[in-house]
Amino acid sequence: MKLSRTVMIVTALVLLFAPTTQVLGQQETQSAAMKLRVLLVDETKTFLSTMRVGALAGVLKGTGMVDVDVKMVDVDSSYADPLGAFPVPELPYDLILIVPAGIDDATVAQIWLVTRYFDKTTPQYAILAGFSGIVDQVFQGAAVAVDVSEDLWPAGYASLYLAEGWLR
């Protein structure tokens, strides 16, 4: 099954990334350092989109190597800051996945993978590519994942969320 293979790939990538988070100077417990912190922001309202977001969260949690928090938000536009009304978390995230409201009516065909910028030769970029593959499989053509190196929206959010403390 394709999804099981994807789970194995993400698990391997997370294991590859774990030593890197320690090198970056994280002051966390050993068990927390082994897990990537992911925030999944769901702006969607349709049943199908919500089910896909739930499936995505389930796949990520199923690896056992990712801590996933989900925020369901109500926005006026796919391009409005979905986290603007929330307090900054005590522990920042490694990745924020934003599923825009425009997925529902096909006005937006992207899911934004918001991280700091990683060069394509780094292990972190390989992890990001693994997440991108999972998103693409779950959303089956309704939307594709794009990261900070591919589009201005995730890059803009990354800049904002790094400055505010949402990302590490």
Contacts in CASP RR format, 6 or more apart in sequence:
PFRMAT RR
TARGET T0000
AUTHOR 0000-0000-0000
METHOD contacts of the structure
MODEL  1
MKLSRTVMIVTALVLLFAPTTQVLGQQETQSAAMKLRVLLVDETKTFLST
MRVGALAGVLKGTGMVDVDVKMVDVDSSYADPLGAFPVPELPYDLILIVP
AGIDDATVAQIWLVTRYFDKTTPQYAILAGFSGIVDQVFQGAAVAVDVSE
DLWPAGYASLYLAEGWLR
2 137 0 8 1.000
3 59 0 8 1.000
3 137 0 8 1.000
6 59 0 8 1.000
6 130 0 8 1.000
6 133 0 8 1.000
6 134 0 8 1.000
6 137 0 8 1.000
7 59 0 8 1.000
7 62 0 8 1.000
7 63 0 8 1.000
9 130 0 8 1.000
10 59 0 8 1.000
10 60 0 8 1.000
10 63 0 8 1.000
10 65 0 8 1.000
10 66 0 8 1.000
10 127 0 8 1.000
10 130 0 8 1.000
10 131 0 8 1.000
10 134 0 8 1.000
11 63 0 8 1.000
11 64 0 8 1.000
11 65 0 8 1.000
13 123 0 8 1.000
13 126 0 8 1.000
13 127 0 8 1.000
13 130 0 8 1.000
14 35 0 8 1.000
14 36 0 8 1.000
14 63 0 8 1.000
14 65 0 8 1.000
14 66 0 8 1.000
14 127 0 8 1.000
15 65 0 8 1.000
16 123 0 8 1.000
16 126 0 8 1.000
16 127 0 8 1.000
17 36 0 8 1.000
17 123 0 8 1.000
17 124 0 8 1.000
17 127 0 8 1.000
18 33 0 8 1.000
18 34 0 8 1.000
18 65 0 8 1.000
20 123 0 8 1.000
20 124 0 8 1.000
21 33 0 8 1.000
21 36 0 8 1.000
21 94 0 8 1.000
22 33 0 8 1.000
24 168 0 8 1.000
26 33 0 8 1.000
26 168 0 8 1.000
28 91 0 8 1.000
32 67 0 8 1.000
32 91 0 8 1.000
34 65 0 8 1.000
35 64 0 8 1.000
35 65 0 8 1.000
35 66 0 8 1.000
35 67 0 8 1.000
36 65 0 8 1.000
36 66 0 8 1.000
36 67 0 8 1.000
36 94 0 8 1.000
36 95 0 8 1.000
36 127 0 8 1.000
37 67 0 8 1.000
37 69 0 8 1.000
37 91 0 8 1.000
37 92 0 8 1.000
37 93 0 8 1.000
37 94 0 8 1.000
37 95 0 8 1.000
38 60 0 8 1.000
38 66 0 8 1.000
38 67 0 8 1.000
38 68 0 8 1.000
38 69 0 8 1.000
38 93 0 8 1.000
38 94 0 8 1.000
38 95 0 8 1.000
38 96 0 8 1.000
38 97 0 8 1.000
39 68 0 8 1.000
39 69 0 8 1.000
39 70 0 8 1.000
39 71 0 8 1.000
39 93 0 8 1.000
39 95 0 8 1.000
39 96 0 8 1.000
39 97 0 8 1.000
39 166 0 8 1.000
40 53 0 8 1.000
40 56 0 8 1.000
40 57 0 8 1.000
40 60 0 8 1.000
40 68 0 8 1.000
40 69 0 8 1.000
40 70 0 8 1.000
40 71 0 8 1.000
40 97 0 8 1.000
40 99 0 8 1.000
41 70 0 8 1.000
41 71 0 8 1.000
41 73 0 8 1.000
41 82 0 8 1.000
41 83 0 8 1.000
41 96 0 8 1.000
41 97 0 8 1.000
41 98 0 8 1.000
41 99 0 8 1.000
42 49 0 8 1.000
42 50 0 8 1.000
42 53 0 8 1.000
42 70 0 8 1.000
42 71 0 8 1.000
42 72 0 8 1.000
42 73 0 8 1.000
42 99 0 8 1.000
43 73 0 8 1.000
43 74 0 8 1.000
43 75 0 8 1.000
43 78 0 8 1.000
43 82 0 8 1.000
43 98 0 8 1.000
43 99 0 8 1.000
43 100 0 8 1.000
43 101 0 8 1.000
43 102 0 8 1.000
43 103 0 8 1.000
44 50 0 8 1.000
44 53 0 8 1.000
44 99 0 8 1.000
44 100 0 8 1.000
44 101 0 8 1.000
44 102 0 8 1.000
44 103 0 8 1.000
44 104 0 8 1.000
45 101 0 8 1.000
45 104 0 8 1.000
46 104 0 8 1.000
49 99 0 8 1.000
49 103 0 8 1.000
49 104 0 8 1.000
49 142 0 8 1.000
52 138 0 8 1.000
52 139 0 8 1.000
52 142 0 8 1.000
53 70 0 8 1.000
53 99 0 8 1.000
54 70 0 8 1.000
55 138 0 8 1.000
56 97 0 8 1.000
56 134 0 8 1.000
56 135 0 8 1.000
56 138 0 8 1.000
56 139 0 8 1.000
57 68 0 8 1.000
57 70 0 8 1.000
58 68 0 8 1.000
59 134 0 8 1.000
59 138 0 8 1.000
60 66 0 8 1.000
60 68 0 8 1.000
60 134 0 8 1.000
61 68 0 8 1.000
69 93 0 8 1.000
71 82 0 8 1.000
71 83 0 8 1.000
71 86 0 8 1.000
73 82 0 8 1.000
73 83 0 8 1.000
73 85 0 8 1.000
75 82 0 8 1.000
75 101 0 8 1.000
77 101 0 8 1.000
78 100 0 8 1.000
78 101 0 8 1.000
78 102 0 8 1.000
78 107 0 8 1.000
78 108 0 8 1.000
79 100 0 8 1.000
79 153 0 8 1.000
81 157 0 8 1.000
81 160 0 8 1.000
82 98 0 8 1.000
83 96 0 8 1.000
83 161 0 8 1.000
83 166 0 8 1.000
88 164 0 8 1.000
88 165 0 8 1.000
88 166 0 8 1.000
89 166 0 8 1.000
92 165 0 8 1.000
92 166 0 8 1.000
92 167 0 8 1.000
92 168 0 8 1.000
93 166 0 8 1.000
93 167 0 8 1.000
93 168 0 8 1.000
94 115 0 8 1.000
94 167 0 8 1.000
94 168 0 8 1.000
95 113 0 8 1.000
95 114 0 8 1.000
95 115 0 8 1.000
95 128 0 8 1.000
95 131 0 8 1.000
96 113 0 8 1.000
96 114 0 8 1.000
96 115 0 8 1.000
96 157 0 8 1.000
96 161 0 8 1.000
96 166 0 8 1.000
96 167 0 8 1.000
97 111 0 8 1.000
97 112 0 8 1.000
97 113 0 8 1.000
97 114 0 8 1.000
97 131 0 8 1.000
97 135 0 8 1.000
97 145 0 8 1.000
98 111 0 8 1.000
98 112 0 8 1.000
98 114 0 8 1.000
98 154 0 8 1.000
98 157 0 8 1.000
99 111 0 8 1.000
99 143 0 8 1.000
100 108 0 8 1.000
100 110 0 8 1.000
100 111 0 8 1.000
100 112 0 8 1.000
101 108 0 8 1.000
102 108 0 8 1.000
103 109 0 8 1.000
103 111 0 8 1.000
103 139 0 8 1.000
103 142 0 8 1.000
103 143 0 8 1.000
106 142 0 8 1.000
108 143 0 8 1.000
109 142 0 8 1.000
109 143 0 8 1.000
109 144 0 8 1.000
110 143 0 8 1.000
110 144 0 8 1.000
110 145 0 8 1.000
110 146 0 8 1.000
110 151 0 8 1.000
110 153 0 8 1.000
111 135 0 8 1.000
111 139 0 8 1.000
111 143 0 8 1.000
111 144 0 8 1.000
111 145 0 8 1.000
111 146 0 8 1.000
112 145 0 8 1.000
112 146 0 8 1.000
112 147 0 8 1.000
112 151 0 8 1.000
112 153 0 8 1.000
112 154 0 8 1.000
112 157 0 8 1.000
113 128 0 8 1.000
113 131 0 8 1.000
113 132 0 8 1.000
113 135 0 8 1.000
113 145 0 8 1.000
113 146 0 8 1.000
113 147 0 8 1.000
113 148 0 8 1.000
113 154 0 8 1.000
114 147 0 8 1.000
114 148 0 8 1.000
114 154 0 8 1.000
114 157 0 8 1.000
114 158 0 8 1.000
114 161 0 8 1.000
114 167 0 8 1.000
115 124 0 8 1.000
115 128 0 8 1.000
115 147 0 8 1.000
115 148 0 8 1.000
115 158 0 8 1.000
115 167 0 8 1.000
116 148 0 8 1.000
116 158 0 8 1.000
116 162 0 8 1.000
116 167 0 8 1.000
116 168 0 8 1.000
117 148 0 8 1.000
117 149 0 8 1.000
117 155 0 8 1.000
117 158 0 8 1.000
118 124 0 8 1.000
118 125 0 8 1.000
118 128 0 8 1.000
118 149 0 8 1.000
119 125 0 8 1.000
120 149 0 8 1.000
128 147 0 8 1.000
131 145 0 8 1.000
132 144 0 8 1.000
132 145 0 8 1.000
132 146 0 8 1.000
132 147 0 8 1.000
133 145 0 8 1.000
135 143 0 8 1.000
135 144 0 8 1.000
135 145 0 8 1.000
136 144 0 8 1.000
136 145 0 8 1.000
146 153 0 8 1.000
146 154 0 8 1.000
147 154 0 8 1.000
148 154 0 8 1.000
148 155 0 8 1.000
148 156 0 8 1.000
148 158 0 8 1.000
149 155 0 8 1.000
158 167 0 8 1.000
161 167 0 8 1.000
END
